[in-house]
Amino acid sequence: MRARTLGRSDVPVTALGFGAAAIGNLLTPVGDEAAYAALDAAWDAGIRYFDTAPHYGTGLSERRLGAYLRGRPAGSYTLSTKAGRLLVPADGTGDDLRNGFAVPATHRRVWDFSAAGVRRSIEESLGRLGLDAVDVVYLHDPDDHAEQAFTQAYPELERLRGEGLVGAIGAGMNQAAMLTRFVRDTDVDVVLCAGRYSLLDQRALPALLPAAAARGVSVVVGGVFNSGLLADPRQGGTFDYARAAPHLVARALEFKELAERHGTSLRAAALAFPFGHPAVTGVLVGTRSAAEVLDTAEQFAAPVPAAFWAEARDRGLLDPDTPAPGPKESA
């Protein structure tokens, strides 16, 4: 699987990355055996970029991913984690499902985008990972903490990068506007944009992607399936973690019909779509089983005919100015 470097750094990522929120028990439990089988399947498929965060299962994702990667040669993979939420011991009563993870409530999350908080977060992540270094650090969801993120957290990431403790730095969010500010006003290498550059949502297109292309900043796209609707479009399906509106279901079903008529699949089209823009370096997909990983890798490799994109524009499913990938761009 082809590797590309992030921005002006020398950190490589494969075009398809493994999002490790699911193996942190996102919404439902995943056993150790299933988690490691999913990671094995990703490795066998050629995936070498793995993304995690303290938030994912209050450290469970980091612990599992670190245990797995410690068995692989140093330098043979790229690992990213995130900073912005510190994990503080709690009484352990109940579970963490109110935060989206099926784990015991042994810790609570405390927002902290101070310089000291960022450094502490990375040190604690390294402890959970059991590793000496991490390749990429993203500021995680600083939506309501902009001042502290820009004046304290980001400068600390720059210091860590300058010290050689981190290879590439950036921010990861479920919005495009603040990521555009990071691209324009800082020297980030990469931004992780979740759910805002997909077949159903192109809010990253007007400002974020052109700014990133102009400044040589890489964009990694998460949420290409918009939390499920573009993987399995149906009434009652999920779009961005909530029940999908009927008009979105109808549009997803129209995309599905069009894809199948052109001899491909909706999942293949959703995975290929972001690579039409030159700023996009890779996509991250969260998977919780070996079967899901294999299906994702197969769909990622499947061709999507140019005629599909042309008809999608003709039918108004995509704006005429939305760039579509060429036949080799998603490889």
N, C-alpha and C positions, 0 to 999 in steps of 0.2 A: 504494500500500500504506500503510495507516494507520500513523502514527508515534505513539509514546507516550514520555513522559519517564521517566527513571530516578530513582525515589525522589523526594527533595526537590530534586534538581538540575534544571537546565534542559536536560540532554542528551537529545536524542530518539533513539529507535531504532525501526526498523520491526519489526513483530511477527514477521516472518521474517528471520533474519540468516544471513550467510554465514560458516561456520566454516572458517578457512583452514589447518587442519592438513593436509588432503589435498594442497593445492598446495605443501606443504612436503615432499612425497614420503612421506607416511605409508604405510608398509608396501611400497609399490611406486612406481617412478618416474612422474612426470608431467612431460612436456616443457613448455617455455615456451609454445609455441603453444596447447597444451591448457589450461594454467593461465589464460592471458589470455582464451581463449575462454570459460572457465567464469565468469570475472569479468565479461566483457561480457554474458553471458546473465543473470547475477544483476542487473546494473545495468538491463538492458532489462526485467526482470521487476518492477522497482520496489524491489528490495532496496537499502537504504542503510545497513545496519549490517554491519560487517565486523570479525571477531575473529581475532587472531593471537597469537603468543607467540614468544619467543626459542627455546624448546624445540622448536618445529616445524621440523624439518630444520636444526637449529643455525643459524637465521637465514634460511634460504631462503624460508620463508613470508613473513617480514617484508619481505625485499628485493623479492619479487615483488609483494606487495600494495602496498608503497609506490610502486613504479614505476608500477603501474596507477593508483593514486589521485592521483598527482601530475598526471595528465592530466585530473582532474575539478576543478570549482571548489571552492575552500575553503568549508567550511560546508555543502556539499551532501551530506555523508555523515557517519557516525559510525564512528570507529575505536577499537577496544580492543586493548590488548596486556597483557602480564603481567610480573610481577617475582617473583624468588625463585630463579631459576637464572641465574648468570652464565656466559657462554661464554668459555672460556680456550683459546688455541691449543694444538693437539695435533700429533703427528707426521704425521697425515694418512694413516697406514697402515690399510688395510682400509676398512670401511664402518660406518655408525651403526645397522645393523639391530637390534643388541641393545637399542637404545633406541626401536626402532620406525620408523626413518626410513631410506629408501634414498638416503642421501647419503654422500659421502666423510667419513671421520672426521677432519676438519680441526680440529675443536674438541671439547672435552669440557665437560660441564656441572658447575658447582660450586654447590651450594646456598648461598644467602646471603640471609638475611632481616634483616640488620642495616640500620640506617638508611642508612649509606653505600652498602651494597650495593643497596638499592632505588633510591636516586637514580642510582647508576652504571648500573644495569640500564636505567632509563628513558632516560638520556642515550645509551646505546649502542643501544637500540632506535630512538630518533629518528635516529641515524646510519644504521642499516640501512634504515629506512623512507625516509630522505631528506626528512623532514617536520619542521616546526618545533614541532608540538604533537600530542598524542594526547588523545582525548576521555575515555577510560575506562582505568583501570589496575586489574587484579585481582592480588591476591597468589595465586600459582599453586601449588596443592598443598602447603600448609604442614602437612600431616598430622603429620609427625615433627618439626616445628619450632615447636610452639605457643607456647612461652614467648617466643622471639625474634620470632615473628610479631606477637604481641599487644603486646609491650613496646617493640619497635624498628621493625619494618616498618610496622605500621599507623599509629603516630604520624607516621612520615615521609610516608605517603600523605596524612594530614591536612594536614601542612605544605605539601606540593605542591599540594593542592587550595586551601589558603588563599592560596598565592602565585599562583593562577590558571594554573599550569602544567598542571594536570589538571582536567577538568570534573567527573568522577564517580569514586568509588573503591569498591572492594569486594574480594571473594575468590572464587576459583573452585576447586571441588573435586569429587571423585567420592564425596562423602559428605555427609550432612545434619547430623550432630551438631555438628561444629565450625563449620559455616556458621550454625547456630542460635546458637552463642555469639557469632559476629561480629554477627549481627543484634541480639541482646539487649544486648551489652556495649560496642558501639562505635557510631559514627555513619556506618556505611557507607551508600552510596546503593543498592547493588545487590549481589546474590550470584549467581554462576553455578553452578548445581547440575547436574552431569552424571550422567545415568543413574539418578537416584533419584526421578524423578517421571515415570513412563511407564505404559503399559498393564500392564506386567509387574512394575513395582517402584514402590511408593508410599511408600518410607521417608521421603520429605520431608513427607508429609502430616500426621503427628501433631503435630510441633513446629515445624519450620522454616517452613512456609507460614503457619500462624496467627500466629507471631511476626512474620514479615515484614509481613503484612497489618496487624497491630496497630501496628507502628512505622513504617509507610509506606515500607518498603524494597522495592525491586523484586526480583523473582526472574526471571532468565533461565534457561531450561531447555535443557540440552544433552543429547545422547544419547537423543533420543526414540525412536530405533530400537534402542536397547541394543546398539550396534555391529553391527547387521545382522539380528538375529532377527526384528524387527518390520517389516523391509523385505522379507525373503525367508525365511519360516519353513520350515525343512526339517531333516531329520536331518543332523547334522554342521554345522549352522549355528552362528554365533557369538553369544554373549551376553556383554556386558561383556569383550570381548577374549579370551574363552576358549570352548572348545567347549561348546555349550549342553547342559544336562542334559535328559534325555528328557521330564520333566514340563513344562519350560518350552517345549520344542518343541510338545508337545501343546496347551498353553494358547495359544500363538501361532497354531497352526493353527485352533483353535476360534474365536479372534477373527477370523481371516481368513475362515472360512466364514460367520460371522455378518455380517461387513461386506459381503461379496458378496451375501448373501441380502437385505440391506437396500439394495442398489443403490449401495454405496460401496466403498471399498477399505481394506485394513488400513493402508496408508501414510497415507491421509487421516485415519483415526481416530487413529493414533499422533501425527500432527502437531496435530490439534485438541484432543486430550485435555488437555494442560496448561492450556489457557485456561479450563477450568471453574473454576479457583481464581482469585479476584480479585487475589492477590499476584503472579501470573505476568504479566510484561510482554511477553515474547517467547520464541521458541525459536531456537536456533542449530543449523544442519544443515551438516555437512561434506560438500562435494561436490568432485569432481575433474574433471568434464567439463561441457561445455555441456548435453549430454543429461541428465545427472543434475540439473543446476540446473533445467532446464525441467520435468522430471518432478516435482521437489520443489515448484516453484511451482504447478503444476497441481493436485497433490494437496492442497497447502495451501489452495487456493481451493475445492476440492470440498466440497459439503455433506455432513454426516454426520447422518442423521435422528435425531430424539429417540428413535425406537423402537429404534434400535441400542443406545443407552445404557441404555434401560429393560430390554431383554432381557439385556444383559450383566450387569446387576445381578441380574435374576431367575435367571440361570443360575449365579450365584456367581463369574463372571469378574471382577467388580468388587465391592468392598465397598459395601453400601447407602448408606454415608455419604460415598462418594467423589463429589465434585462433578463434574458433566458440563457441557461447554460448551453454550451456547445456539446457535441457528442463525447468529448474526452475530458471535460472540465471537472467531472465529479469523480474521476478515477483516483 
